[in-house]
Amino acid sequence: MADRIVVVGGGFAGFWAAVAARRIAGSKLSLMLVSREPKLQIRPRLYEAAPNDLAVDLSPLLEKVGVDFVAGDVSTLEVPNRLIWLRAGTAISYTRLVVATGSCMQRPKVPGADLAHSIDTQRDAIVFDERLAQIVRTSPQPTIAVVGAGFTGIELALEVRDRIAVHGTEIQAMDSRVILIDRAGVVGRNLGSGPRPAIEAALGEARVELLLAKTITALTATRVVFDRGALDADTVVLTTGMIAAPFAAEVPGAHDELGRIMVDRTLRSTSAREIFVAGDAAAADGGDGRLVLQSCQHALQLGRFAGENAARDLLALPLLDYVQPPYITCLDLGRAGAVFTRGWDRVVERAGVEAKTIKRRINTEVIYPPANGTREELLALSSLDPGEQRPLRG
């Protein structure tokens, strides 16, 4: 069998890993992408209305660049034999493997947590949207409980009235009760103090009620139980943070507290030299001494580096040290606009309408692969900016 690179995972990191590997390999290597379906779910937008439209068909793009696609749910890994196994019982061999299996929401470890909604996947977001449509038919003043006041929870809490208005009326949307719940004493704890005034102002303007410093002991589809008291709602939706998807645990060696695979500066697994890791599965130093976040902006760059280095490794070319462009945060604040920050200190540079324009461009243009892009355009977009690369490694 010819040397083959297998990329597991069809998200942002997996897709661009496959394209970058093809750019380096040319016709010298076989390339395969394995995922449940040939669709790129636009997860950063699943807090928005109309989740049915938030996926991209990857089939024509993969065909253009010459990457084979295999539909399947990867279950196990045999490192000594260089095999991955699908749940259906099929074994796929690889010479180099890129693990880009992403992340999944971490549900609270309390009774009934599996009964609450989420917007973790496109299907989850669609089911939640269907529930909102049911609610507006029977409740003139819906109550929506959002558990988790991090990045996604804030965005959802500030968008949910617009989602209600899609199915009902503007009056119902405005009369809705939206409650944002977190065990921390502040909203957006991990976002730091920089954007917090803008976040709090937006939540206040939108009449989002805050229940902070709360310990949840149980959940149902319509009830949140605390160590003291309880809250009834028309629906409960979780936005409680992410961990690496289960397949990451199949890769031997060290993992971080989020289940991500520890990698070296080239994104190679520290315990299996034939495996490179990208996206939310990778615990990687972004070049500034900080581990990257489980976010789209990091996944896009991680994918390009991991795919390129997997191909370089097979072709005996020098590997590249991974480096991440400067970190930014752009948080949607619903009708209040957005807030844009730069750097890990999250210094606010823009807010309101101006920041919202940036957010919409990121969400609707920047993160999407070109729908009608040619092979040459796709390969070019998988390139790394030479000004952002570190010196080559031998």
N, C-alpha and C positions, 0 to 999 in steps of 0.2 A: 504494500500500500504506500502511496506517495505521502510525503509529510503533510500533516493536516493540522490546522488550527481550528479548534472548536470553541465558540463563544457561547456561554450559557447565560441566557437572559436577554430579553428583547426590549429593555428600557432604553433610556438615553445613553447610559454607559455602554450597554451591550451593542446597540446599533452602531455607534461611532467607533467602538473597538473593532468591529468587523470591517467597517469601511477603511479605517486607518491601516489595518493589517493588509487589506487588499492593495492599498496604495503602495506599501512597501514591498509586498511580495510579488506584485505583477502577476504573471501567469505561472510562477514557480511553485506555488503552494496551493493546496486545496483548503477552502474555507467553508465553515458551516456555522450557522446560528441556530441554537435550539431554544425554543420558548413555547409556552402553552399555545400561543396564537401569534400570527404575524402582525401584531398591532402594538404601536407605541402609545401607551396610555399617557395622556398629558396630566399627570398627577398634580403638578403645581396649580392647576386650574380647577380641581374637583370641588373646591369650595363654592364655585360659581354656579349660576343657574344653567340649565340645559346641558347636563353632563353627558347625554347621549351622543353629543357631537365631539366629545373630547378624546378622540383617538385618531391615530394616523395609520393607514394601511402601509405596512413596510414591504409588502410583496414586490411591487414594481421597482422600488428603490434597491432592494437586495438583488433582484434580477439584473438591474442595470450594472451593478458593480461586480457581479459574478460571485455572489455568496449564496450557497445552498441553504435552504430553510427546512428544518425538521420540527414538526409540531409535537410537543410532548412535555410532560411534567417530570423534571429530573429529580430522582430520589436519592441515589447513592453514588459514591465515588470509590473507585479502586485505584489508588495512587500507584502501587507497584506495577499493575498491569496497564496503566494509562487507559482506564475505561470509565465512562459514566453510564449509569443505568437509568432508564426511564421507568416510570411506574407501570407502564404497559408491559414491561419485561424486555424491552429492546436495549442492547448494549451498543454504545458508540465509542469507538477508539479515537484517541487523539495523540498528537505528538507534542503539541502545546495546548494548554487549556486556559481560557480567560473566564474567570468566574465573575459574572456581573448580574447576580441574582437579586440584587436590590434589597429592599427592606419591607417590613410589614408593621402595622400598628401594634403596639404593645398594650393589650387590654389590662385593666386593673385586675389584680389578683383578689377579687372579691366575688361572692356568690352572685350569679346572674349577669356577669359582665358580658357574656356572649349574647345576651338578649338585646342589648342596646345597638343602635345603628352606628355606622361610621361612614367616612368618605375616603377610606384608605385606597380602594380600587375604583375603577370606573363603574363596575357592577355595584359595589357598595353605595356609591354616590347616586346611581340611578334608583336603587331600592329606597334610599332615604328620600329622594325626590318624589317617588311614588307615594311614600307615606305622607309627605307634605300635601300632596294633591288630595289624599283621603281626608286629611285633617280639615282643610279649608271648606270641604263640603259639609262638615258637621259642626264646626266650631267657629263662631263669629270672632272670637278672641283667642287664637291659639297660644299655647305656652310651649316654648322650645327650650330645653335644657341642653347646653353645650358643656361637656365635661372636658376640661383641659384648656387653660388660658395661655397656651404657647402661640407660636406663629400661626399654625393652621386654625386653632380655636378662635383667635382674634379675628382672622379673616372671615371665617364662617359666621361668627356671631354678628359681624357687621354686614354680611351679605344675605343672611337668611330671610330678612324681610322682603328683599327683592325677589328671592326665590318663592316666597309665599305669594307675592303679587302676581307672579307668572301664572299661578294656578287659581288664584282668587281675585280679590280686589285690592286696590291701594288702601282702602279703609281698613280691610282686614289686616293688611301688612302693618299699617301704622298702629293698629290696636293690639297687635301681637305682643306677648310678653316674652322677651328673650333674656335668658339667665346664663351667665358664664361662670363656671365653677372651677376652682383650682385649690390644690392643697397648699400652694405657696401663698404668701401674704400679699403678693403684688402680681399684676398681670405682666406677661412677657418676661418672666424672671430671667430666662436665659438670653434675652435680647439686651439686657443691661439697662442702665438708667438713661442713656442718650435719647432713644425714641419714646421713652415712656410718657412724657407729658403729652405728646401728640396722640399716642394710643389712648390714654385716659380721657383726653378731650373728645376724641371721636366716639368712644364708648358712651361717654356722658351725653353727648349730643344725640346719639342714636337711642338713648334710653335703654341701654343694655345693663341689666342688673348684675352686680358682681357679688358672688358668694366666695370669698377667699379664705384661706387658712382653714379649709374644711377637710375633714377626714371622712371618706366614703367607705361604708361598711358593706353595702349591698346595692344591687341595681336590678331594675327590670326594664322593659321596653318603655315604661311610662312613669317610672319612680326612681328617685335617688334617695338612698337611706344614708344618713350621716351617723356619726357616733352620738350626736345629739340632734334628734329631729329628723325630718324627711321632707322631700319636695315631690309633689305630683306634677306631671307635665303631660302634654299630648304626645310628646316623643322625646327620647333621650338620645343624643348623638355624642360619640366619643371622639376626641382628638388628643389622645393621651401619649403621644410620642412614638418613636420608631426604634426598632431593633433590626439587626440583619435577618434576612429571610432564612428559614431553617437549613437550606442547603449549605450555607457557609460553614455550619458545624461539621460537615463532612470533610473539610480540608483540615488535615492534621496540623498540630502546632498551636502557637499562641493566638488567642483572641482577646479583644478588649471587652469592657463591660457591656457593650452593645451587641456582642456576638460577632463583631467584624474581625476579619482575618488580618493579622499583623503582616505587613509587607516591608520590603526594603525600599530604598530610594528609587528603584526602577519599577516598583509595583510588583515585584516577584514575591511570592509567598516565602516567608523565612524558613519554612520547613519542607517545601516541595518545589524544586527548581523548575519543574515543567509547568508550573501554574502561576499565572499572573492574575491580579485581582483589580476590579474597577468598581466605581460607583459606591452605592451604600453598603456594599459588602467589604470595602477596604478600609482598614485603619491605617491611613497614610499621612505622613508629614507633608504638608503643602509647600515646604521649602522655607517656612518661617518659624519652624519649631512648634507649630500647632497642628493637631490632627484635624483633618478636613471634617466638614459636617455632612450629614446625610441630606444633601440638597442637590437640586438640579444643576446649579452653577458649578459645583464640584464634580458631579457625575459626568458632565459633558467633557471636561478636561481629563479626568481620570480615564474615561473610556478611550480617548484618543491616544493617550500615553500607553495604556496597557496593551491595546491592540498593536500599536506600532512596535513596542518592545518585544511582544511575542513573536512577531514576524522577524524583527532584527535578530533575535536570539537564534531562531532556526536557520537564518541565512548567515550566521557568524559575523554579523555587523555589530558595531559598538552600540550599547544600550544608552538610553537617555535617562538622566535623573528627572523625576517628576517635579514640576513646580506649578503652583496654582497662581493665576492672575490675582491681583489685589481683591480682597474680599469686600463685597457690598451686601447690603440688605435693602430690599424694596418690599415693604409691607403694605398690602391693600387695606385701606381704612374705609371701604364702602363709600357712602355718599360724602364722607369727609375728605375723600381723595386718597392719598397714600403718604408714606414717609420713606425717604431714601437716605441711607447712611453709608458711610465708607469706612473701611478698616474694622479691626476687631474691637476697637473702642466704640464703634458705631456712632461716629460723629454725624449729626444730622446735617445734610447738605441741601435737601429740598423737601418740601412738604406741600400738602394740599393738591391743587389741580396740576401743578407742574410735575410733582412726583407721580401722580396718577397717570400722566401721559407716558412717563418712563415705564411704569408698571405694565400698562397695556401693551406697549411695544415689546417688552420682554415676554409677556404671556402669549401674545398672538403672533409674534414674528421671530424673535431671537432664538427661542428654544425649539422651534420647529425645523425639521429637515425640509429642504425645498421640494414641494410636491411635484413640480415638473422639472426638477433639476436633471441635467444630463449626467452621464457617467463622469465626465471630466469635472463638472462642477461639484459633484458629491465627493470625489476623491480630493479635490482641492480644499473643500471645507473640512476635511478630516486632518489637514495639515496643522502643525503646531507653529505658532508665531516664533520665528527664530529669536526675537528679542526677549522672549519669555522662557527660553530654554536654558538649562544649566549646561556646563560642558559635558561632552560625551564621556561615557564610562567604557572602559575596556572590558 
